[in-house]
C-alpha cells in the first residue's frame, strides 16, 4: 500500500511541478512577446528617422549643387585683377 501512496503523491507532486514549469514558460513567452513588440516599435521609429534624414541629406546635396553652380557663375563674370 505504501507503494500506491508514493505513486499517487509522486504523481500529484509531478503534476504541480509540471504546472509550475508551464506557468514559467507562459510567463517567459508573454515577456518575450512584449519585448518583441517594443523592439518593433523602436525599429519602426528609427526607420522613420532614417527616411527623414535621408530626405534632408538629399535636399542639402541639391542645395549645395545649386550654390556651387552659382559661385562658379559669379566667378566667371568677375574681371580678373590687374597686377
PyMOL commands that set and color helices and strands:
alter all, ss='L'
color gray80, all
select helices_A, chain A and resi 2-77
alter helices_A, ss='H'
color red, helices_A
deselect
rebuild
show_as cartoon
